[in-house]
């Protein structure tokens, strides 16, 4: 059982392992799940093949999907059933600013504001990091056909954007975890150490296994 967190979000760039970790954490703590539905975005495959043409459609599809999920999530009594999610809707703009041109970004921002999204605030955000080369190898290992065109340059830009976003993030308790040299899925000792850390953090910014991370 969770000691004091009723709503946890795990975030990080593509390939860092957030969804797999969220599912494992949910089993450990007996919580509900809210998962990003990447495979249900009808434009994701076209985006990776032709990002300029499909960036806006992909981004708006994700935005509307996430907004609907958040709206439904607001009806949940977190005191009755804790939840863990694999996305923070605040980061939606991160992808928009990275992939959209100036006119598309203005349209996106207008639509975002019109949705009047008011998500519940997580008690804890776990931000997973890994070097770009590690992200690339993990993406290759999971062998999703639509992710094969992802370039190292795009991953680098995305990783930098996440780093900047969470460097400035102060909305909630933040635990930054370097996953480069630990295996949170298959190594019980690594996972148990993270669980202990999660149960200890109360407020502010915290760092776990940061010694080998270059940022």
Residue, then its C-alpha position, 0 to 999 in steps of 0.5 A: x500500500x502507498x504510505x501517503x501518495x494518492x495520485x502518482x504520475x510517472x513521466x519521461x521521454x519515449x523509450x525510458x520505460x514509464x508505462x512498464x514501470x507504472x503497470x508494475x507500481x500499480x500491481x505493487x501498491x494495488x492502485x488504479x491505472x491511467x495509461x496514455x493510449x499511444x497505439x490508439x492515435x491514428x496519426x502516430x505512424x504517419x507522424x514518425x514517417x513524415x513529421x512535418x505533415x502529420x505533427x498537428x493532427x498527431x498532437x491534436x489527437x493526443x490532446x483530445x484523448x488526454x483531455x477526455x481521460x483527465x475529465x473522466x479521471x476528475x470523477x474518481x475519489x482518490x481517497x477511496x482508490x489511489x491511482x498511478x498514471x503514465x502521463x502528465x498533461x502539462x507536458x503536452x505543450x512540450x511536444x507541441x512546441x517541439x513539433x509544430x510550426x508557429x501557426x500550428x502552435x497558435x492553433x494548438x494553444x487556442x484549442x488547448x485553452x478552449x478545452x478548459x482542462x483542470x486536471x487533479x494535481x499528482x502528489x508525486x511525479x516520478x521523472x525517469x531519465x536515460x541518455x539518448x543512446x539508451x533510449x534508442x536501444x530500448x526503443x529498438x528492443x521493443x520493436x514497434x514498427x511505427x517507432x522504427x523511423x524515430x531518429x537520434x536527433x529527434x530523441x535528443x531534442x525530446x530528451x533536452x525538452x524534458x530536461x528543461x521542462x522538469x528543471x523548471x517544474x515546481x508544481x508538485x513533489x518531484x522524484x528524478x530517477x536516472x535509469x541508465x544503470x538500474x533495471x527497475x523491471x527485472x532487478x528486484x533490488x533496484x525496484x525495491x530501492x525505488x519503492x522505498x524512495x517513493x514511500x519516503x519522499x514528502x515534498x520538494x525535489x528529490x534525486x535517485x541514482x543520479x551520479x552517472x547521469x550527465x545532465 
